Amino acid sequence: MGVSTSPVTSQTFKPVSLIDALVAMEAGDLNAQALFSRCADAVAAQENDIKALADYDFGQTRAQLDQSVGPLAGIPVGVKDIIDTHDMVTAHGSPIWKENRPRFDAAIVAMARDAGAVVAGKTITTEFAYLTPSPTRNPHNRDHTPGGSSAGSAAGVAAGYFPIALGTQTGGSVVRPASYCGVSGYKPSFRLLPTTGVKCFSWSLDTCGIFGAGARDVAAFAEGITGRELVVNEAESPSPRVGVIRSPGLDEVDPIMAIALDHAINAMQANGITVSDAHLPAPLEAALAAHGTIQDYEAGLACAHEYSSAADQMSEALRNTLEAGRNIHPSTYDSARRDAKNGRRACADLFADFDILIGPSAPGLAPAGNETTGSSINNRLWTLMGTPSINVPGLFCEDTDLPVGLQLVARFGDDRRLLASAHWLEVLLQNYQPG
């Protein structure tokens, strides 16, 4: 078993690079209608199998393309079905909300439209962005999960439905599905992107994220909608001090993930990068353990009305979690919040020695079947810490046709360094040949 930079079997449709599309449109070699036709062809050829879309209207999208202006004019975007859109259903992956048509866009959707992007469709999510698997399948192998909860967003980008998709992460719902589907999944620093108009599960954890073909693509979109300086130049070489995450619970991975991580370490060291182990201090271990308490307590409150009035329409997993959350005593929740606060202090100290941390994006390859969306154990801590993280795609298991993803983490607010480092590592992995 090993890793390579090419899948064993090739998809007919590949991810569409936002950067490539913008360059071609600027040069006059591509227009918005032609770009969307390419994406619509991918949907028509694959959607019956992949099932990534919850709602879409191609006629409506086409009518909006030529009217859009801004740095992202004419770029089709997928939007996770817990994020409000005024012109499409937002059902939160639940029959409780199946007829819900919001009057207004979520703030992040409004930002995307203001920048010229056009909503191409709502992407399927797990129920309330929690654990119960969705019908979406992995574009690389239909017998495997795409992950969750941002299942449709990750799968849609991987299958070429749109260059960019919006998702959310409360545990690992951006980075993990990006790993399983072989795309870039960027979870920004907490509150860099607004969650107003996004179905709340945990207000201390819910974070909007972006899926794209690679780090430069998500960076360009993030800059386009926020106005922040996040764009990554193609030839950037940040040469970061890299720490390898070595801690109980976070390094218990399948052999293929261990091989992929070693491959990346060897590639970095061969290019003169200082790489050393980063053992998480005790306060961070305690913070990791606190994640579930904080999430479940807040979910019990955030979803109280649905639980009280429509619990019979929920999956057993969601219903049980909300019930358990409602039974957590406030003192227990407050103690978990203190552990999280102490963890953030320790996290700041950890980054005194490292610019970037690296570890697996998930314990292993995308699980087979439709019983699980996989474990978020490798991602939860960084969601709770509010630090930016990203999946670096580009490696595949040689014995399968499934991707292997590596997670980079930067200090809070250091999103620009994270994005530049992710692109640098993508290029490094693509060119590295073990001696």
C-alpha positions as CSV (number, residue, x, y, z in Angstrom):
1,M,0.0,0.0,0.0
2,G,1.3,3.5,-0.9
3,V,0.3,6.9,-2.1
4,S,0.5,8.5,-5.5
5,T,-0.4,11.9,-7.1
6,S,-2.8,10.2,-9.6
7,P,-6.0,8.3,-8.9
8,V,-6.1,4.6,-9.9
9,T,-9.2,5.3,-12.0
10,S,-10.1,8.7,-13.6
11,Q,-13.3,10.6,-13.2
12,T,-14.9,11.8,-16.5
13,F,-15.4,15.2,-14.9
14,K,-12.7,16.9,-12.8
15,P,-12.9,19.8,-10.3
16,V,-13.1,23.2,-12.0
17,S,-10.4,25.6,-10.9
18,L,-11.7,29.0,-10.0
19,I,-8.3,30.5,-10.7
20,D,-8.2,29.0,-14.2
21,A,-11.8,30.1,-14.9
22,L,-11.1,33.7,-13.8
23,V,-7.9,33.9,-15.9
24,A,-9.7,32.5,-19.0
25,M,-12.6,34.9,-18.5
26,E,-10.3,37.8,-18.2
27,A,-8.5,36.8,-21.4
28,G,-11.8,36.5,-23.2
29,D,-11.3,32.7,-23.8
30,L,-14.2,31.8,-21.6
31,N,-17.5,33.4,-20.7
32,A,-19.9,32.8,-17.8
33,Q,-22.4,30.9,-20.0
34,A,-19.8,28.6,-21.3
35,L,-18.4,28.0,-17.8
36,F,-21.9,27.2,-16.5
37,S,-22.6,24.9,-19.5
38,R,-19.5,22.9,-18.5
39,C,-20.8,22.6,-15.0
40,A,-24.4,21.8,-16.1
41,D,-23.0,19.0,-18.2
42,A,-21.3,17.5,-15.2
43,V,-24.5,17.6,-13.2
44,A,-26.5,16.0,-16.0
45,A,-24.1,13.2,-16.4
46,Q,-23.6,12.3,-12.8
47,E,-26.3,13.6,-10.5
48,N,-28.5,10.5,-10.7
49,D,-25.6,8.6,-9.1
50,I,-23.9,11.2,-6.9
51,K,-27.0,13.0,-5.5
52,A,-25.2,16.2,-4.4
53,L,-27.9,18.7,-5.0
54,A,-31.0,19.5,-2.9
55,D,-32.4,22.2,-5.1
56,Y,-31.4,23.9,-8.3
57,D,-32.9,25.8,-11.3
58,F,-30.6,26.0,-14.2
59,G,-32.8,28.4,-16.1
60,Q,-32.8,30.8,-13.1
61,T,-29.1,30.5,-12.8
62,R,-28.4,31.2,-16.5
63,A,-30.6,34.3,-16.4
64,Q,-28.5,35.7,-13.6
65,L,-25.1,35.0,-15.1
66,D,-24.8,37.9,-17.6
67,Q,-26.2,40.4,-15.1
68,S,-23.5,39.7,-12.5
69,V,-20.7,42.2,-11.8
70,G,-17.7,42.1,-9.5
71,P,-14.5,40.2,-8.9
72,L,-16.3,36.9,-9.1
73,A,-18.8,37.8,-11.9
74,G,-20.4,34.8,-13.4
75,I,-18.9,32.2,-11.1
76,P,-21.4,29.4,-10.2
77,V,-21.4,28.5,-6.5
78,G,-23.0,25.7,-4.6
79,V,-24.5,26.5,-1.2
80,K,-25.0,24.1,1.6
81,D,-28.7,23.5,2.5
82,I,-28.4,24.9,6.0
83,I,-27.5,28.3,4.5
84,D,-30.4,30.6,3.6
85,T,-31.1,31.6,0.0
86,H,-34.0,33.8,-0.9
87,D,-34.7,32.1,-4.2
88,M,-34.2,28.4,-3.3
89,V,-35.5,26.1,-0.7
90,T,-33.4,25.8,2.5
91,A,-34.6,22.5,4.2
92,H,-31.6,21.9,6.6
93,G,-31.6,18.3,5.4
94,S,-34.8,17.7,7.4
95,P,-38.5,17.0,6.5
96,I,-39.4,19.5,9.3
97,W,-38.1,22.3,7.0
98,K,-38.9,20.8,3.6
99,E,-41.1,23.8,2.4
100,N,-38.9,26.5,3.9
101,R,-38.2,29.4,1.6
102,P,-36.4,32.2,3.4
103,R,-37.2,35.8,2.6
104,F,-33.6,36.8,2.7
105,D,-30.1,35.4,1.9
106,A,-27.7,34.4,4.6
107,A,-25.0,37.0,5.0
108,I,-22.3,34.9,3.3
109,V,-24.6,34.3,0.3
110,A,-25.3,38.0,0.1
111,M,-21.5,38.6,0.1
112,A,-21.0,36.1,-2.7
113,R,-23.7,37.7,-4.8
114,D,-22.4,41.2,-4.2
115,A,-19.1,40.0,-5.5
116,G,-20.8,38.7,-8.7
117,A,-21.1,35.0,-7.9
118,V,-24.3,33.2,-8.9
119,V,-25.9,30.5,-6.8
120,A,-26.0,27.4,-8.9
121,G,-27.8,25.1,-6.5
122,K,-28.3,24.1,-2.9
123,T,-26.1,21.2,-1.9
124,I,-27.3,18.2,0.2
125,T,-26.4,18.2,3.9
126,T,-26.9,15.7,6.6
127,E,-29.9,16.4,8.9
128,F,-29.3,19.7,10.7
129,A,-25.7,19.3,9.6
130,Y,-25.3,16.5,12.2
131,L,-24.4,12.8,11.9
132,T,-27.2,11.0,10.1
133,P,-25.7,10.2,6.6
134,S,-27.2,11.9,3.5
135,P,-27.9,10.1,0.2
136,T,-24.9,11.8,-1.4
137,R,-22.1,9.4,-2.8
138,N,-18.4,9.9,-3.2
139,P,-17.6,10.9,-6.9
140,H,-14.4,8.8,-6.8
141,N,-16.2,5.6,-5.7
142,R,-20.0,5.5,-5.4
143,D,-19.8,2.8,-2.8
144,H,-18.2,5.1,-0.3
145,T,-19.3,8.1,1.7
146,P,-18.3,11.7,0.7
147,G,-18.3,12.5,4.4
148,G,-20.5,15.0,6.1
149,S,-22.1,17.2,7.0
150,S,-21.1,19.2,3.9
151,A,-21.6,16.2,1.7
152,G,-23.1,17.8,-1.3
153,S,-20.7,20.7,-1.3
154,A,-17.5,18.5,-1.2
155,A,-18.9,16.0,-3.7
156,G,-20.2,18.7,-6.1
157,V,-16.9,20.5,-6.3
158,A,-15.1,17.1,-6.8
159,A,-17.5,16.2,-9.6
160,G,-17.2,19.5,-11.4
161,Y,-20.6,20.9,-10.6
162,F,-19.2,24.3,-9.7
163,P,-15.8,25.8,-9.0
164,I,-16.7,26.8,-5.4
165,A,-19.1,25.6,-2.8
166,L,-20.0,26.9,0.7
167,G,-20.2,24.6,3.7
168,T,-20.0,24.7,7.4
169,Q,-18.0,23.0,10.1
170,T,-19.0,22.3,13.7
171,G,-16.7,19.3,14.2
172,G,-15.1,18.3,11.0
173,S,-17.7,19.0,8.3
174,V,-15.5,20.9,5.9
175,V,-12.0,19.4,6.2
176,R,-13.1,15.8,6.5
177,P,-15.4,15.6,3.4
178,A,-12.8,17.6,1.5
179,S,-10.3,14.8,2.3
180,Y,-12.7,12.1,1.3
181,C,-13.5,13.8,-2.0
182,G,-10.0,15.0,-2.9
183,V,-10.6,18.8,-2.9
184,S,-9.5,21.8,-0.9
185,G,-11.7,22.5,2.1
186,Y,-10.9,25.7,4.0
187,K,-12.3,26.4,7.5
188,P,-11.3,30.0,8.2
189,S,-10.5,31.5,11.6
190,F,-13.7,31.7,13.7
191,R,-16.0,34.6,12.8
192,L,-13.9,35.6,9.7
193,L,-17.0,34.6,7.7
194,P,-20.5,35.5,9.2
195,T,-22.9,32.8,10.2
196,T,-26.0,35.0,10.1
197,G,-28.7,33.2,8.2
198,V,-27.1,29.8,8.8
199,K,-29.0,27.1,10.7
200,C,-27.4,27.2,14.2
201,F,-26.3,23.9,15.9
202,S,-23.6,25.3,18.2
203,W,-22.9,29.1,18.3
204,S,-19.5,28.5,19.8
205,L,-18.4,26.2,17.0
206,D,-20.4,26.7,13.8
207,T,-18.0,28.1,11.1
208,C,-18.7,28.8,7.4
209,G,-16.1,27.2,5.1
210,I,-15.2,27.1,1.4
211,F,-14.6,24.1,-1.0
212,G,-12.6,24.5,-4.2
213,A,-10.2,22.6,-6.4
214,G,-7.1,23.8,-4.6
215,A,-5.8,26.3,-2.0
216,R,-5.5,29.2,-4.5
217,D,-9.1,28.7,-5.5
218,V,-10.5,29.0,-2.0
219,A,-8.2,31.9,-1.3
220,A,-9.3,33.8,-4.3
221,F,-13.0,33.3,-3.4
222,A,-12.4,34.2,0.2
223,E,-10.7,37.5,-0.9
224,G,-13.4,38.1,-3.5
225,I,-16.2,38.1,-0.9
226,T,-14.5,39.6,2.1
227,G,-12.1,42.1,0.6
228,R,-9.3,40.7,2.8
229,E,-5.8,40.1,1.3
230,L,-5.9,36.4,1.0
231,V,-5.0,35.7,-2.7
232,V,-2.1,33.3,-3.1
233,N,0.5,33.8,-5.8
234,E,1.4,30.8,-7.9
235,A,5.1,30.9,-7.1
236,E,4.9,31.6,-3.4
237,S,7.3,29.6,-1.2
238,P,6.5,30.4,2.5
239,S,9.0,27.9,4.0
240,P,7.1,27.5,7.3
241,R,8.3,26.0,10.5
242,V,6.2,22.8,10.5
243,G,5.0,20.8,13.5
244,V,3.6,17.3,13.1
245,I,0.6,16.7,15.3
246,R,1.6,13.8,17.7
247,S,-0.9,13.3,20.4
248,P,-3.2,10.5,21.8
249,G,-6.4,10.4,19.9
250,L,-5.3,12.6,17.0
251,D,-2.6,10.3,15.7
252,E,-4.6,7.0,15.7
253,V,-5.0,6.7,12.0
254,D,-5.1,4.0,9.4
255,P,-1.9,2.9,7.7
256,I,-2.6,4.8,4.5
257,M,-2.9,8.1,6.4
258,A,0.3,7.4,8.2
259,I,2.0,6.7,4.9
260,A,0.6,9.9,3.4
261,L,1.8,12.0,6.4
262,D,5.3,10.4,6.2
263,H,5.4,11.1,2.4
264,A,4.6,14.8,3.1
265,I,7.2,15.0,5.8
266,N,9.9,13.5,3.6
267,A,8.9,15.9,0.8
268,M,9.2,18.9,3.0
269,Q,12.5,17.8,4.6
270,A,13.9,17.1,1.1
271,N,13.2,20.7,0.3
272,G,15.0,22.1,3.3
273,I,12.0,22.6,5.6
274,T,12.4,22.2,9.3
275,V,9.8,19.6,10.5
276,S,9.5,18.5,14.1
277,D,7.0,16.8,16.3
278,A,4.3,18.9,18.1
279,H,2.9,17.2,21.1
280,L,-0.3,18.8,22.4
281,P,-0.1,20.1,26.0
282,A,-2.6,18.9,28.6
283,P,-4.9,21.9,28.3
284,L,-5.4,21.1,24.6
285,E,-6.2,17.5,25.3
286,A,-8.8,18.7,27.9
287,A,-10.2,21.1,25.4
288,L,-10.6,18.3,22.8
289,A,-12.6,16.3,25.4
290,A,-14.8,19.4,26.1
291,H,-15.9,19.8,22.4
292,G,-18.8,17.3,22.7
293,T,-20.2,18.9,25.8
294,I,-20.2,22.4,24.3
295,Q,-21.7,21.2,21.0
296,D,-24.5,19.1,22.5
297,Y,-25.5,21.6,25.2
298,E,-25.8,24.4,22.7
299,A,-27.6,22.2,20.1
300,G,-30.2,21.3,22.8
301,L,-30.9,25.0,23.1
302,A,-30.5,26.0,19.5
303,C,-32.9,23.3,18.3
304,A,-35.2,23.4,21.3
305,H,-38.4,24.3,19.3
306,E,-37.9,21.6,16.7
307,Y,-37.2,19.1,19.4
308,S,-40.3,20.1,21.4
309,S,-42.7,20.3,18.4
310,A,-41.4,17.8,15.8
311,A,-39.1,15.3,17.5
312,D,-40.9,12.5,15.7
313,Q,-39.7,13.8,12.4
314,M,-36.0,13.6,13.5
315,S,-33.6,10.7,13.1
316,E,-32.9,8.8,16.3
317,A,-29.3,10.0,16.4
318,L,-30.3,13.7,16.3
319,R,-33.2,13.2,18.7
320,N,-31.0,11.4,21.2
321,T,-28.2,14.0,20.9
322,L,-30.7,16.9,21.5
323,E,-32.2,15.1,24.5
324,A,-28.7,14.5,25.9
325,G,-27.8,18.1,25.4
326,R,-30.9,19.3,27.2
327,N,-29.9,17.1,30.2
328,I,-26.4,18.6,30.5
329,H,-26.2,20.8,33.6
330,P,-25.2,24.4,33.0
331,S,-22.3,24.0,35.4
332,T,-20.9,21.1,33.3
333,Y,-21.2,23.3,30.2
334,D,-19.5,26.2,32.0
335,S,-16.6,23.9,33.0
336,A,-16.2,22.8,29.4
337,R,-16.1,26.4,28.3
338,R,-13.3,27.0,30.8
339,D,-11.4,24.1,29.4
340,A,-11.8,25.5,25.9
341,K,-10.5,28.9,27.1
342,N,-7.5,27.4,28.7
343,G,-6.9,25.4,25.5
344,R,-6.9,28.6,23.5
345,R,-4.2,30.0,25.7
346,A,-2.1,26.8,25.3
347,C,-2.8,26.9,21.5
348,A,-1.3,30.4,21.3
349,D,1.8,29.1,23.1
350,L,2.1,26.1,20.8
351,F,2.3,28.4,17.8
352,A,5.3,30.2,19.3
353,D,7.4,27.3,18.0
354,F,5.5,26.5,14.8
355,D,4.0,28.5,11.8
356,I,2.0,25.5,10.6
357,L,0.8,22.2,12.1
358,I,0.2,19.2,9.9
359,G,-1.7,16.0,10.5
360,P,-4.3,13.7,8.9
361,S,-7.5,15.3,7.7
362,A,-9.3,12.1,8.7
363,P,-8.5,8.8,10.4
364,G,-8.4,7.1,7.0
365,L,-10.0,6.8,3.6
366,A,-13.7,7.5,3.1
367,P,-15.7,4.6,4.7
368,A,-17.6,2.2,2.5
369,G,-21.4,2.1,2.7
370,N,-23.9,4.6,3.9
371,E,-23.9,4.0,7.7
372,T,-21.4,6.7,8.7
373,T,-19.9,9.9,7.4
374,G,-16.6,9.2,9.1
375,S,-15.0,10.4,12.3
376,S,-14.2,14.1,13.0
377,I,-11.6,13.3,15.7
378,N,-8.8,15.0,13.7
379,N,-10.7,18.2,13.2
380,R,-12.8,19.0,16.4
381,L,-10.0,20.6,18.4
382,W,-9.2,23.1,15.8
383,T,-12.8,24.0,15.3
384,L,-13.1,24.6,19.1
385,M,-9.9,26.6,19.1
386,G,-11.2,28.8,16.2
387,T,-7.9,28.3,14.4
388,P,-7.9,28.2,10.5
389,S,-7.5,24.8,9.0
390,I,-7.5,23.4,5.5
391,N,-7.4,20.0,3.7
392,V,-4.5,19.6,1.2
393,P,-5.6,17.3,-1.6
394,G,-3.4,15.7,-4.2
395,L,-2.6,12.2,-2.9
396,F,-4.4,8.9,-3.7
397,C,-4.2,5.5,-2.2
398,E,-2.5,3.3,-4.8
399,D,-4.7,0.3,-3.9
400,T,-8.0,2.2,-4.4
401,D,-9.4,5.1,-6.3
402,L,-9.9,7.1,-3.1
403,P,-8.1,10.4,-2.1
404,V,-6.0,10.9,0.9
405,G,-6.0,14.3,2.6
406,L,-3.7,16.1,4.9
407,Q,-4.8,18.9,7.3
408,L,-2.8,22.1,7.9
409,V,-3.6,24.3,10.9
410,A,-2.3,27.9,11.6
411,R,-2.6,30.2,14.5
412,F,-5.8,32.2,14.9
413,G,-6.0,35.0,12.4
414,D,-3.1,33.7,10.3
415,D,-5.3,32.6,7.4
416,R,-3.1,34.1,4.7
417,R,-0.1,32.0,5.9
418,L,-2.3,28.9,6.0
419,L,-3.6,29.3,2.5
420,A,-0.1,30.1,1.1
421,S,1.4,27.1,2.9
422,A,-1.4,24.8,1.6
423,H,-0.7,25.8,-2.0
424,W,3.0,25.4,-1.5
425,L,2.5,21.9,-0.1
426,E,0.1,21.0,-3.0
427,V,2.9,21.9,-5.5
428,L,5.5,20.1,-3.4
429,L,3.6,16.9,-3.3
430,Q,2.8,17.0,-7.0
431,N,6.6,17.3,-7.8
432,Y,8.1,15.1,-5.1
433,Q,9.6,11.8,-6.2
434,P,11.1,9.7,-3.3
435,G,14.7,8.8,-3.8
